[in-house]
Amino acid sequence: MYVSRLTFHTLPGKTRDVEKKLMTLRDWVAGAGGLNSRVMRTHYGSVGTPDLIFEQEVPDPGALELQIKTVTQKKAFQQWAQDMAKLLERSSKRELYQITASGS
């Protein structure tokens, strides 16, 4: 199992707007088969920590690629991405982690 994370550094005063837009992304990802998608807001962090993280679980990198393709091919996604870019300090970054151990 893997965890995919997209990190977002928002412009001052735009975090709530981005958070709302990420809820739309969460719905699209769920429709594309994404598992356990969630949006996390930084409560406390070191300098340079992203303001928001969009996280989801995927069984393997191939499934993630298919989900990304399904979501990004939506016409509505193109407008969503343009609107989102205006709210960010810099482009989002994706990280993919393989889960090697988990607690019970």
N, C-alpha and C positions, 0 to 999 in steps of 0.2 A: 504494500500500500504506500501511497505517496501523498504529500501535502503540497499543494500549489498555493503560493502567496503572491498577490499583487500589492505593492506598497505605493502609497500616495502621499505626497507632500503638497498640501493645499496652500493657496494664497491666503493671507490673513483675512479672517472673517468668512471664509468660504467652506469651512469644514462641514457644516451641516448640509450645505447644498450638495457637496460631493457624497456625503453619507446617503442622502436620499437617492442620488443617481446610482449608487452602488446597490441599493435595494432592487432597482430595476435589473441590474446585471445579475443579481442573485436569482431573480425569477427566470431570466433567460438561461442561466447556467443549469438551474433545476430542470427546465424544459428540455435541455440537451443531455440530461442524464447525470448531471453533477451531484455529488454526494456531500452532505453536511456542509453546505456553503454558509459562510457567516461573514459579517462585517464587524471589525473590531476598531474601536477608537482608542488612541493612546490616552491613558490616564496620567501616566508619569513616565518619562523617558529621558535618556541622555540627549545631548545636542546632536541633531542630525537624524533623530528617530522619526520615522514617518508618522503622519497624523492619523492615517487610516490604513487598515490592511483588509483586503478581501482574500479570504482563505477558503479552500475547498479540498476535499479528499478525492483522490482518483486511484483506481486500481493499478494503473501503469501509465507511462508517458504517452503511449499511443492513444489511450482513451482521452487524455487531456488534449492532445492535438485535434482529435475529432470533435471534441466539445468546443474548442476554440474556433475551429472552422465553422461549425454549425451556428455559433453565436455571431461571429464577425460577418457572416454572409447575409445577415438580416439587414434590410434597408434601414430600419430604425436604429440599428447599431451605428451606422455611419454618422448619423446626426448626433447620436448620443456621444460618440467619441469626439466630435468637433466641439460640442457644448462642454464636455468634460475638460478638454485641453485648456479652455479659457479660465478654468477654476484652479488649475494646478501650477505650482511653482516650477515643476519640472516633470518630465515624462515619468509615468509609472514604471516600475521594474518588476519583473517576474522572477520568483525563486521557486525551485522544485526540490523538495526534500524527500528522501526515501525514509520511511519509518522503519527503524531497526529494532526498536523496543518500545513498548507502551506499558503503562501502569494498569493495575486492575483495582 
